[in-house]
Amino acid sequence: MPHRALTSVPVHPLLAERWSPRSFDPAHTLGDGQLASLLEAARWAASAFNVQPWRFLVGRRGDATFKAVHGALIGFNQRWAGDASVLIAAVAAEFKADGTPVPTAAYDTGLAAAQLTTQAHAEGLHAHQMSGFDPGRLAAAFGIPEGFRPLAVIAVGAVADPERLDDSLRARETAPRERRPLEESFFSGAWGEPVDLRPA
């Protein structure tokens, strides 16, 4: 179903058409080449001082990694995310090997995740990023060391008909996409003063 964003000005179709479904095709699988493309897109994200603080746990539906990542999700997300083809946990290294803090760890890992999800859309797939998971449970399941912070779980797969969802999930799936107006988020001159975007 169409979920193209109603942007105030034109943006690239990969961005305008990106959305976060909950209805995934439980029969769909990701080929090795497609999965490699997603991970390669994340690998080449911008990174302050090229520290590359991101780490990703990658599970395909049915394998032990997928099951452990799925088990760390909150109940609401467990209801639908099990049908995704892949579950990927994004983890940020908050310190360098010498113990120096990495202040941009979360920012850089977010950039890598954004490139992964954009590449997924370019591959004809969809991705849904989730904050609803138990970081401690995820860390325990995989032996994530101290200093590494789980940030998000990303479900990736092929979108399916929303009618297969229960009523509450279907309502979210078919709700209109919304964002705050530009002037409420982008400022210039003083905090709260909108950027002047009028033609010169």
GROMACS elastic network, one bead per residue, 0.5 to 0.9 nm:
[ bonds ]
;  ai    aj funct       b0    kb
    1   161     6  0.80209   500
    1   162     6  0.87705   500
    1   174     6  0.86777   500
    2    17     6  0.80718   500
    3     6     6  0.89220   500
    3    16     6  0.85211   500
    3    17     6  0.62929   500
    3    18     6  0.77952   500
    3    19     6  0.67616   500
    3   174     6  0.86878   500
    3   176     6  0.78763   500
    3   177     6  0.72560   500
    4     7     6  0.86541   500
    4    13     6  0.83173   500
    4    15     6  0.88200   500
    4    16     6  0.54746   500
    4    18     6  0.72451   500
    4    19     6  0.78793   500
    4   177     6  0.82897   500
    5    15     6  0.83618   500
    5    17     6  0.62443   500
    5    18     6  0.80023   500
    5    19     6  0.83775   500
    5   177     6  0.65480   500
    5   178     6  0.79198   500
    6     9     6  0.86322   500
    6    16     6  0.77199   500
    6   177     6  0.80054   500
    6   178     6  0.82543   500
    7    10     6  0.63852   500
    7    11     6  0.73626   500
    7    16     6  0.72655   500
    8   181     6  0.84770   500
    8   182     6  0.83418   500
   10    13     6  0.85778   500
   10    16     6  0.83230   500
   11    14     6  0.83755   500
   11    15     6  0.67064   500
   11    16     6  0.62470   500
   12    15     6  0.54783   500
   12    16     6  0.62609   500
   12    17     6  0.85832   500
   13    17     6  0.56355   500
   13    18     6  0.80586   500
   14    17     6  0.55636   500
   14    18     6  0.60665   500
   14   118     6  0.67296   500
   14   119     6  0.87130   500
   14   121     6  0.65535   500
   14   122     6  0.66101   500
   15    18     6  0.52604   500
   15    19     6  0.85943   500
   15   118     6  0.73665   500
   15   121     6  0.87151   500
   16    19     6  0.82748   500
   17   121     6  0.82568   500
   18   117     6  0.84246   500
   18   118     6  0.74881   500
   18   121     6  0.65479   500
   18   126     6  0.74513   500
   18   127     6  0.83811   500
   19   121     6  0.89772   500
   19   126     6  0.72631   500
   19   127     6  0.75450   500
   19   128     6  0.76022   500
   19   177     6  0.84536   500
   20   126     6  0.68330   500
   20   127     6  0.58413   500
   20   129     6  0.72991   500
   20   173     6  0.85125   500
   21    24     6  0.72802   500
   21   126     6  0.70851   500
   21   127     6  0.72114   500
   21   128     6  0.61750   500
   21   159     6  0.67837   500
   21   160     6  0.86355   500
   21   162     6  0.87151   500
   21   172     6  0.89536   500
   21   173     6  0.62871   500
   22    77     6  0.86634   500
   22    80     6  0.60084   500
   22    81     6  0.69838   500
   22    83     6  0.89168   500
   22    84     6  0.86510   500
   22   128     6  0.72732   500
   22   155     6  0.88003   500
   22   159     6  0.79708   500
   22   160     6  0.86222   500
   22   162     6  0.80074   500
   22   165     6  0.82335   500
   22   169     6  0.74391   500
   22   170     6  0.84504   500
   22   172     6  0.85077   500
   22   173     6  0.65476   500
   23    80     6  0.67618   500
   23    81     6  0.82784   500
   23    83     6  0.77476   500
   23    84     6  0.83091   500
   23   158     6  0.85838   500
   23   159     6  0.59080   500
   23   160     6  0.52072   500
   23   161     6  0.65524   500
   23   162     6  0.56106   500
   23   163     6  0.85334   500
   23   164     6  0.72559   500
   23   165     6  0.65968   500
   23   169     6  0.85441   500
   23   170     6  0.83541   500
   23   173     6  0.76032   500
   24    27     6  0.88323   500
   24    28     6  0.82736   500
   24    80     6  0.77028   500
   24    81     6  0.77411   500
   24    82     6  0.86710   500
   24    83     6  0.55094   500
   24    84     6  0.53812   500
   24    85     6  0.79142   500
   24   126     6  0.86061   500
   24   156     6  0.83061   500
   24   157     6  0.61415   500
   24   158     6  0.56184   500
   24   161     6  0.80009   500
   24   162     6  0.86715   500
   25    28     6  0.55313   500
   25    29     6  0.88644   500
   25    83     6  0.62409   500
   25    84     6  0.68259   500
   25    85     6  0.78519   500
   25   157     6  0.70439   500
   25   158     6  0.55519   500
   25   159     6  0.58333   500
   25   161     6  0.82287   500
   26    29     6  0.82362   500
   26    61     6  0.87704   500
   26    82     6  0.79625   500
   26    84     6  0.63952   500
   26    85     6  0.70885   500
   26   157     6  0.86110   500
   26   158     6  0.85102   500
   26   160     6  0.84859   500
   27    83     6  0.80265   500
   27    85     6  0.81053   500
   28    83     6  0.86786   500
   28    84     6  0.79670   500
   28    85     6  0.61080   500
   28   157     6  0.68864   500
   28   158     6  0.63830   500
   29    60     6  0.80821   500
   29    61     6  0.79197   500
   29    84     6  0.85649   500
   29    85     6  0.52330   500
   29    86     6  0.80031   500
   29   157     6  0.73687   500
   29   158     6  0.83683   500
   30    33     6  0.81304   500
   30    34     6  0.62385   500
   30    35     6  0.62077   500
   30    60     6  0.80860   500
   30    85     6  0.62739   500
   30    86     6  0.74745   500
   30   156     6  0.88240   500
   30   157     6  0.72860   500
   30   158     6  0.89373   500
   31    34     6  0.53456   500
   31    35     6  0.62653   500
   31    36     6  0.85472   500
   32    35     6  0.52390   500
   32    36     6  0.60243   500
   32    37     6  0.86186   500
   33    36     6  0.50794   500
   33    37     6  0.62205   500
   33    38     6  0.88442   500
   34    37     6  0.50943   500
   34    38     6  0.64916   500
   34    39     6  0.88661   500
   34   120     6  0.82282   500
   34   123     6  0.71607   500
   35    38     6  0.52095   500
   35    39     6  0.63902   500
   35    40     6  0.85876   500
   35    86     6  0.87516   500
   35   120     6  0.86673   500
   36    39     6  0.51604   500
   36    40     6  0.59470   500
   36    41     6  0.85126   500
   37    40     6  0.50288   500
   37    41     6  0.60957   500
   37    42     6  0.86792   500
   37   116     6  0.83740   500
   37   119     6  0.72875   500
   37   120     6  0.82900   500
   37   123     6  0.86309   500
   38    41     6  0.52174   500
   38    42     6  0.64975   500
   38    43     6  0.87759   500
   38   115     6  0.79183   500
   38   117     6  0.74848   500
   38   118     6  0.85221   500
   38   119     6  0.56879   500
   38   120     6  0.60904   500
   38   123     6  0.86429   500
   39    42     6  0.51075   500
   39    43     6  0.61638   500
   39    44     6  0.88922   500
   39    56     6  0.87125   500
   39   112     6  0.89139   500
   39   115     6  0.89677   500
   39   116     6  0.64091   500
   39   119     6  0.89487   500
   40    44     6  0.64513   500
   40   116     6  0.79830   500
   41    44     6  0.55032   500
   41    45     6  0.68828   500
   41   112     6  0.74563   500
   41   113     6  0.88661   500
   41   115     6  0.56343   500
   41   116     6  0.54916   500
   41   117     6  0.88559   500
   41   118     6  0.85135   500
   41   119     6  0.64399   500
   42    45     6  0.54895   500
   42    54     6  0.87870   500
   42   109     6  0.86641   500
   42   111     6  0.77806   500
   42   113     6  0.60982   500
   42   114     6  0.76281   500
   42   115     6  0.53153   500
   42   117     6  0.86233   500
   42   119     6  0.85876   500
   43    46     6  0.88219   500
   43    52     6  0.80166   500
   43    54     6  0.84464   500
   43   112     6  0.66552   500
   43   115     6  0.87022   500
   43   116     6  0.86498   500
   44    47     6  0.85682   500
   44   112     6  0.74361   500
   44   115     6  0.82922   500
   45    52     6  0.82869   500
   45   108     6  0.76129   500
   45   109     6  0.84661   500
   45   111     6  0.60462   500
   45   113     6  0.85283   500
   45   114     6  0.86095   500
   45   115     6  0.66262   500
   45   116     6  0.89715   500
   46    50     6  0.75343   500
   46    52     6  0.81924   500
   46   108     6  0.68898   500
   46   111     6  0.69307   500
   46   112     6  0.75564   500
   47    51     6  0.61508   500
   47    52     6  0.55785   500
   47    53     6  0.79549   500
   47   104     6  0.82851   500
   47   105     6  0.88147   500
   47   107     6  0.87713   500
   47   108     6  0.55566   500
   47   109     6  0.84485   500
   47   111     6  0.82406   500
   47   112     6  0.86966   500
   48    51     6  0.62271   500
   48    52     6  0.76739   500
   48   104     6  0.69799   500
   48   105     6  0.88067   500
   48   108     6  0.73011   500
   49    52     6  0.82626   500
   50    53     6  0.86097   500
   51    54     6  0.88200   500
   51    96     6  0.79849   500
   51   102     6  0.82310   500
   51   105     6  0.86577   500
   51   108     6  0.89820   500
   52    55     6  0.84794   500
   52    93     6  0.85730   500
   52   105     6  0.80934   500
   52   108     6  0.71895   500
   52   109     6  0.77988   500
   52   112     6  0.89547   500
   53    91     6  0.82535   500
   53    92     6  0.54839   500
   53    94     6  0.71787   500
   53    95     6  0.82967   500
   53    96     6  0.82253   500
   53   102     6  0.77837   500
   53   104     6  0.83613   500
   53   105     6  0.55244   500
   53   106     6  0.81431   500
   53   108     6  0.69116   500
   53   109     6  0.65045   500
   54    90     6  0.69616   500
   54    91     6  0.58362   500
   54    93     6  0.63047   500
   54   105     6  0.73217   500
   54   106     6  0.82602   500
   54   108     6  0.71680   500
   54   110     6  0.85104   500
   54   112     6  0.72789   500
   54   113     6  0.88704   500
   55    89     6  0.82940   500
   55    90     6  0.61243   500
   55    91     6  0.50337   500
   55    92     6  0.61625   500
   55    93     6  0.73790   500
   55   109     6  0.79583   500
   55   148     6  0.87182   500
   56    88     6  0.63581   500
   56    89     6  0.54616   500
   56    91     6  0.58965   500
   56    92     6  0.86341   500
   57    65     6  0.74863   500
   57    66     6  0.88813   500
   57    69     6  0.82779   500
   57    87     6  0.81491   500
   57    88     6  0.54412   500
   57    90     6  0.67664   500
   57    91     6  0.78606   500
   57   142     6  0.87334   500
   58    65     6  0.67590   500
   58    66     6  0.72327   500
   58    69     6  0.87714   500
   58    86     6  0.71266   500
   58    87     6  0.61833   500
   58    89     6  0.67065   500
   59    62     6  0.82182   500
   59    63     6  0.64248   500
   59    64     6  0.72782   500
   59    67     6  0.76938   500
   59    68     6  0.85464   500
   59    69     6  0.75225   500
   59    85     6  0.86521   500
   59    86     6  0.56028   500
   59    87     6  0.52801   500
   59    88     6  0.62076   500
   59    89     6  0.86318   500
   60    63     6  0.57457   500
   60    64     6  0.84015   500
   60    65     6  0.72574   500
   60    66     6  0.54828   500
   60    67     6  0.87409   500
   60    84     6  0.85558   500
   60    85     6  0.60108   500
   60    87     6  0.65265   500
   60    88     6  0.86780   500
   61    64     6  0.86261   500
   61    65     6  0.85704   500
   61    66     6  0.56098   500
   61    67     6  0.75209   500
   61    82     6  0.73220   500
   61    83     6  0.75790   500
   61    84     6  0.69247   500
   61    85     6  0.53457   500
   61    86     6  0.57147   500
   61    87     6  0.74825   500
   62    65     6  0.84372   500
   62    66     6  0.64998   500
   62    67     6  0.68544   500
   63    66     6  0.54745   500
   63    67     6  0.64019   500
   63    68     6  0.88471   500
   64    67     6  0.51154   500
   64    68     6  0.61731   500
   64    69     6  0.86450   500
   65    68     6  0.51851   500
   65    69     6  0.61597   500
   65    70     6  0.84480   500
   65    87     6  0.83723   500
   65   142     6  0.85201   500
   66    69     6  0.52209   500
   66    70     6  0.59583   500
   66    71     6  0.84296   500
   66    82     6  0.84788   500
   66    86     6  0.70291   500
   66    87     6  0.58025   500
   66    88     6  0.79916   500
   67    70     6  0.50344   500
   67    71     6  0.59828   500
   67    72     6  0.87556   500
   67    82     6  0.84045   500
   67    87     6  0.88980   500
   68    72     6  0.64928   500
   68   137     6  0.89523   500
   68   138     6  0.73473   500
   68   141     6  0.64741   500
   68   142     6  0.81339   500
   69    72     6  0.52600   500
   69    73     6  0.68845   500
   69    87     6  0.68451   500
   69    88     6  0.76791   500
   69    89     6  0.70853   500
   69   133     6  0.87721   500
   69   137     6  0.89540   500
   69   138     6  0.64874   500
   69   141     6  0.81926   500
   69   153     6  0.78168   500
   70    73     6  0.54132   500
   70    74     6  0.87062   500
   70    77     6  0.85136   500
   70    78     6  0.63977   500
   70    81     6  0.72718   500
   70    82     6  0.67041   500
   70    87     6  0.74189   500
   70   133     6  0.87426   500
   70   153     6  0.89787   500
   71    74     6  0.80770   500
   71    75     6  0.89683   500
   71    78     6  0.75336   500
   71   133     6  0.87397   500
   71   134     6  0.89805   500
   71   137     6  0.82634   500
   71   138     6  0.81777   500
   72    78     6  0.86536   500
   72   132     6  0.89233   500
   72   133     6  0.54860   500
   72   134     6  0.53119   500
   72   135     6  0.73799   500
   72   136     6  0.84295   500
   72   137     6  0.56480   500
   72   138     6  0.54805   500
   72   141     6  0.84538   500
   73    76     6  0.79689   500
   73    77     6  0.60018   500
   73    78     6  0.58224   500
   73    81     6  0.86960   500
   73   130     6  0.86547   500
   73   131     6  0.87630   500
   73   132     6  0.60868   500
   73   134     6  0.61977   500
   73   135     6  0.89538   500
   73   137     6  0.89709   500
   73   138     6  0.86469   500
   73   153     6  0.82167   500
   74    77     6  0.56017   500
   74    78     6  0.62243   500
   74    79     6  0.89710   500
   74   132     6  0.55767   500
   74   133     6  0.50223   500
   74   134     6  0.69212   500
   75    79     6  0.64258   500
   75   132     6  0.87417   500
   75   133     6  0.87369   500
   76    79     6  0.55169   500
   76    80     6  0.77028   500
   76   132     6  0.81922   500
   77    80     6  0.58152   500
   77    81     6  0.58253   500
   77    82     6  0.85388   500
   77   130     6  0.80315   500
   77   132     6  0.69240   500
   77   133     6  0.81112   500
   78    81     6  0.53899   500
   78    82     6  0.62882   500
   79    82     6  0.70657   500
   79    83     6  0.89037   500
   80    83     6  0.61594   500
   80    84     6  0.78952   500
   80   165     6  0.79627   500
   80   169     6  0.84330   500
   81    84     6  0.54841   500
   81    85     6  0.89808   500
   81    87     6  0.79431   500
   81   128     6  0.89057   500
   81   155     6  0.63896   500
   81   156     6  0.89491   500
   82    85     6  0.81514   500
   82    86     6  0.88414   500
   82    87     6  0.84316   500
   82   155     6  0.86584   500
   83    86     6  0.86901   500
   83   155     6  0.89021   500
   83   157     6  0.82280   500
   84    87     6  0.69012   500
   84   127     6  0.89208   500
   84   155     6  0.57339   500
   84   156     6  0.56505   500
   84   157     6  0.50533   500
   84   158     6  0.75368   500
   84   159     6  0.87781   500
   85   155     6  0.74845   500
   85   156     6  0.58894   500
   85   158     6  0.75429   500
   86   154     6  0.80900   500
   86   155     6  0.58934   500
   86   156     6  0.52044   500
   86   157     6  0.65264   500
   87   153     6  0.67367   500
   87   154     6  0.56538   500
   87   156     6  0.64104   500
   88   152     6  0.83247   500
   88   153     6  0.55233   500
   88   155     6  0.64831   500
   88   156     6  0.79512   500
   89   138     6  0.86703   500
   89   150     6  0.70834   500
   89   151     6  0.75607   500
   89   152     6  0.57976   500
   89   154     6  0.62172   500
   89   155     6  0.89014   500
   90   109     6  0.71784   500
   90   110     6  0.83413   500
   90   112     6  0.89306   500
   90   113     6  0.72453   500
   90   149     6  0.86062   500
   90   150     6  0.59876   500
   90   151     6  0.56558   500
   90   152     6  0.52841   500
   90   153     6  0.60940   500
   90   154     6  0.76183   500
   91   106     6  0.84821   500
   91   109     6  0.73253   500
   91   144     6  0.89319   500
   91   148     6  0.63774   500
   91   149     6  0.53798   500
   91   151     6  0.55561   500
   91   152     6  0.73532   500
   92    95     6  0.89789   500
   92   105     6  0.56131   500
   92   106     6  0.59480   500
   92   108     6  0.83390   500
   92   109     6  0.60082   500
   92   110     6  0.89706   500
   92   147     6  0.83755   500
   92   148     6  0.54595   500
   92   149     6  0.50880   500
   92   150     6  0.62986   500
   92   151     6  0.69090   500
   93    96     6  0.72674   500
   93   101     6  0.89635   500
   93   102     6  0.74525   500
   93   105     6  0.61972   500
   93   106     6  0.83273   500
   93   109     6  0.88314   500
   93   147     6  0.60933   500
   93   149     6  0.64319   500
   93   150     6  0.89493   500
   94   100     6  0.85688   500
   94   101     6  0.58802   500
   94   102     6  0.50844   500
   94   103     6  0.71333   500
   94   104     6  0.81928   500
   94   105     6  0.55507   500
   94   106     6  0.78712   500
   94   147     6  0.54543   500
   94   148     6  0.58213   500
   94   149     6  0.69331   500
   95    98     6  0.76836   500
   95    99     6  0.53596   500
   95   100     6  0.53425   500
   95   102     6  0.51174   500
   95   103     6  0.84122   500
   95   105     6  0.82137   500
   95   147     6  0.61046   500
   95   148     6  0.77855   500
   96    99     6  0.52359   500
   96   100     6  0.52027   500
   96   101     6  0.63149   500
   96   102     6  0.65576   500
   97   100     6  0.73662   500
   98   101     6  0.89872   500
  101   104     6  0.89411   500
  101   105     6  0.87153   500
  102   105     6  0.54082   500
  102   106     6  0.88148   500
  103   106     6  0.78077   500
  103   107     6  0.84613   500
  104   107     6  0.51464   500
  104   108     6  0.58786   500
  104   109     6  0.83682   500
  105   108     6  0.53724   500
  105   109     6  0.60850   500
  105   110     6  0.85094   500
  106   109     6  0.51354   500
  106   110     6  0.60326   500
  106   111     6  0.86492   500
  106   149     6  0.85184   500
  106   151     6  0.75223   500
  107   110     6  0.50964   500
  107   111     6  0.63664   500
  107   112     6  0.88621   500
  108   111     6  0.50095   500
  108   112     6  0.63819   500
  108   113     6  0.87039   500
  109   112     6  0.50398   500
  109   113     6  0.62139   500
  109   114     6  0.85819   500
  109   151     6  0.84117   500
  110   113     6  0.50059   500
  110   114     6  0.60803   500
  110   115     6  0.86486   500
  110   151     6  0.85352   500
  111   114     6  0.50252   500
  111   115     6  0.63025   500
  111   116     6  0.86539   500
  112   115     6  0.52087   500
  112   116     6  0.62651   500
  112   117     6  0.87900   500
  113   117     6  0.62466   500
  113   118     6  0.86121   500
  113   129     6  0.86750   500
  113   152     6  0.89815   500
  113   154     6  0.82939   500
  114   117     6  0.51982   500
  114   118     6  0.61417   500
  114   119     6  0.85432   500
  115   118     6  0.50588   500
  115   119     6  0.60354   500
  115   120     6  0.84598   500
  116   119     6  0.51853   500
  116   120     6  0.61630   500
  116   121     6  0.88211   500
  116   127     6  0.86940   500
  117   121     6  0.63979   500
  117   122     6  0.87198   500
  117   125     6  0.87580   500
  117   126     6  0.73482   500
  117   127     6  0.56701   500
  117   128     6  0.81143   500
  117   129     6  0.85657   500
  117   154     6  0.84298   500
  117   156     6  0.81656   500
  118   121     6  0.51696   500
  118   122     6  0.63216   500
  118   123     6  0.87169   500
  118   126     6  0.87630   500
  118   127     6  0.85045   500
  119   123     6  0.62200   500
  119   124     6  0.88039   500
  119   125     6  0.85229   500
  120   123     6  0.50497   500
  120   124     6  0.65526   500
  120   125     6  0.50398   500
  120   126     6  0.59724   500
  120   127     6  0.67277   500
  120   156     6  0.74983   500
  120   157     6  0.84440   500
  121   124     6  0.50782   500
  121   126     6  0.55079   500
  121   127     6  0.75344   500
  122   125     6  0.72171   500
  123   126     6  0.86141   500
  124   158     6  0.76206   500
  125   156     6  0.69414   500
  125   157     6  0.55395   500
  125   158     6  0.51375   500
  125   159     6  0.71731   500
  126   155     6  0.81795   500
  126   156     6  0.56832   500
  126   157     6  0.56318   500
  126   158     6  0.60292   500
  126   159     6  0.64181   500
  127   154     6  0.64169   500
  127   155     6  0.54285   500
  127   157     6  0.66756   500
  127   158     6  0.86861   500
  128   153     6  0.82826   500
  128   154     6  0.55070   500
  128   155     6  0.51160   500
  128   156     6  0.65904   500
  129   152     6  0.65554   500
  129   153     6  0.57899   500
  129   155     6  0.64322   500
  129   156     6  0.88167   500
  130   133     6  0.73820   500
  130   151     6  0.88609   500
  130   152     6  0.55009   500
  130   153     6  0.51420   500
  130   154     6  0.60888   500
  130   155     6  0.79761   500
  131   134     6  0.88112   500
  131   151     6  0.70464   500
  131   152     6  0.50934   500
  131   153     6  0.67114   500
  132   152     6  0.78639   500
  132   153     6  0.80990   500
  133   136     6  0.89966   500
  133   137     6  0.84124   500
  133   138     6  0.80732   500
  133   152     6  0.76560   500
  133   153     6  0.75011   500
  134   137     6  0.53438   500
  134   138     6  0.62954   500
  134   139     6  0.86894   500
  135   138     6  0.50582   500
  135   139     6  0.60414   500
  135   140     6  0.85484   500
  135   149     6  0.77994   500
  135   150     6  0.57528   500
  135   151     6  0.77324   500
  135   152     6  0.87117   500
  136   139     6  0.50627   500
  136   140     6  0.61008   500
  136   141     6  0.85364   500
  136   150     6  0.85595   500
  137   140     6  0.51189   500
  137   141     6  0.60762   500
  137   142     6  0.87436   500
  138   141     6  0.51492   500
  138   142     6  0.64183   500
  138   143     6  0.83152   500
  138   144     6  0.79028   500
  138   150     6  0.76617   500
  139   142     6  0.54789   500
  139   143     6  0.55511   500
  139   145     6  0.75956   500
  139   148     6  0.87967   500
  139   149     6  0.84581   500
  139   150     6  0.74518   500
  140   143     6  0.51734   500
  140   144     6  0.67392   500
  141   144     6  0.79731   500
  142   145     6  0.89695   500
  144   147     6  0.86697   500
  144   148     6  0.66458   500
  144   149     6  0.83547   500
  144   150     6  0.86344   500
  145   148     6  0.59592   500
  145   149     6  0.88183   500
  146   149     6  0.79751   500
  150   153     6  0.83988   500
  159   162     6  0.86675   500
  160   163     6  0.85709   500
  160   164     6  0.78672   500
  161   164     6  0.61260   500
  161   165     6  0.82061   500
  162   165     6  0.55731   500
  162   166     6  0.86821   500
  162   169     6  0.83316   500
  162   170     6  0.57238   500
  162   171     6  0.89250   500
  162   173     6  0.65339   500
  162   174     6  0.75217   500
  163   166     6  0.76506   500
  163   167     6  0.86053   500
  163   170     6  0.67255   500
  164   170     6  0.80603   500
  165   168     6  0.80098   500
  165   169     6  0.58307   500
  165   170     6  0.53577   500
  165   173     6  0.86620   500
  166   169     6  0.55178   500
  166   170     6  0.59116   500
  166   171     6  0.86040   500
  167   170     6  0.50947   500
  167   171     6  0.61780   500
  167   172     6  0.88665   500
  168   171     6  0.52744   500
  168   172     6  0.67005   500
  168   173     6  0.88274   500
  169   172     6  0.52447   500
  169   173     6  0.61658   500
  169   174     6  0.88034   500
  170   174     6  0.61777   500
  170   175     6  0.84704   500
  171   174     6  0.54534   500
  171   175     6  0.60486   500
  172   175     6  0.52512   500
  172   176     6  0.86784   500
  173   176     6  0.86856   500
  174   177     6  0.88305   500
  179   182     6  0.86347   500
  180   183     6  0.81612   500
  180   184     6  0.64061   500
  180   185     6  0.72401   500
  181   184     6  0.56230   500
  181   185     6  0.71968   500
  182   185     6  0.55702   500
  182   186     6  0.59758   500
  182   187     6  0.89339   500
  182   194     6  0.78366   500
  182   195     6  0.84261   500
  183   186     6  0.56655   500
  183   187     6  0.70640   500
  183   192     6  0.82418   500
  183   193     6  0.77580   500
  183   195     6  0.67747   500
  183   196     6  0.87935   500
  184   187     6  0.77857   500
  184   192     6  0.72227   500
  184   193     6  0.85378   500
  184   194     6  0.69431   500
  185   192     6  0.80092   500
  185   194     6  0.77652   500
  186   192     6  0.79530   500
  186   193     6  0.80761   500
  186   194     6  0.58731   500
  186   195     6  0.60076   500
  187   190     6  0.68136   500
  187   191     6  0.60671   500
  187   192     6  0.57532   500
  187   193     6  0.51214   500
  187   196     6  0.85951   500
  188   191     6  0.69919   500
  188   192     6  0.78627   500
  188   193     6  0.58176   500
  188   194     6  0.59104   500
  188   196     6  0.77158   500
  189   192     6  0.87799   500
  189   193     6  0.65532   500
  189   194     6  0.83137   500
  189   195     6  0.79866   500
  190   193     6  0.53807   500
  190   194     6  0.84029   500
  191   194     6  0.82720   500
  193   196     6  0.88276   500
  194   197     6  0.86360   500
  196   199     6  0.87564   500
  197   200     6  0.86098   500
